[in-house]
Amino acid sequence: MQKAKYILGMGIMVLSLSLQGQVAKDSELYKTLKSKDSILFDAAFNRCDVSTLESLFTEDFEFYHDRGGFTDGREAFLKSVRENCAKQNPAEPQSSKRILVDGSLEVYPLYKGGELYGAIQHGVHTFEFLNDRKEYQKGDIAKFTHVWLLKDGQWQVRRELSYDHHAQTASKEAIVLSEGILNSYVGDYESPQAGKVTITKDSDHLLLQSNGFEANLYPEAENIFFLKERSTKFKFVLDSGHEVSKMVILENDTIVDEANKI
């Protein structure tokens, strides 16, 4: 997997794509599957609605979890849900919450012969759990990938992957930069992988836009910005005349791409 495929285009992605690309967030497909995501996890975490879950999974559903192992079949998966729900007291607050990380949801259509037959949905979510004092505390953060299939007008999940579970770290705080410094980074950039990338100022931070997608960049230093939902940084480099010449993209502090200012 090439490191550059983790970047722009709202391409700071964790999937190596051989698809047609992520759909726009105002598209019907994106909104439909975002709604399905909400219904699925509401049924699983908030309402213990097994009948709704049953309608959202194919009979041959497969679930892969990096800690809980492999579950083969819809009925085997629902069996564990029923057992967990039976232990809960409806009069008590729900024992756990699932929270979708803003801006993390991505949808990639699947076509055969020009006809839409499914989609890959990827995102990041966090979890909270009740402690002994009946207070919610932060749990893990993790990635998830759903393979949705469209049959007879109905969307169902065929495969689900739940992975990269790890403890949440404290949110990084953005520093305050002057309007002059922020404006110095505004302009168009050219990336070999993502093409044209536009940087604009949005209040106290920068906004990156590329191919219909966008991301908020928050300052951690005078010339270094970060994404709140990913371990990705953007470093603006000055030339000998103290003018911005390029933007370097780092993933886990490793350079994965450069975009020259145009």
Secondary structure, 3 states (H helix, E strand, C coil): CCHHHHCCCCCCCCCCCCCCCCCCCCCHHHHHHHHHHHHHHHHHHHCCCHHHHHHHEEEEEEEEECCCEEEECHHHHHHHHHHHHHCCCCCCCCCEEEEECCCCCEEEEEEECCEEEEEEEEEEEEEEEECCCCCEEEEEEEEEEEEEEEECCEEEEEEEEEEEEEECCCCCCCCCCCHHHHHHCCEEEEECCCEEEEEEEECCEEEEEECCEEEEEEEEECCEEECCCCCEEEEEEECCCCCEEEEEEEECCEEEEEEEEC
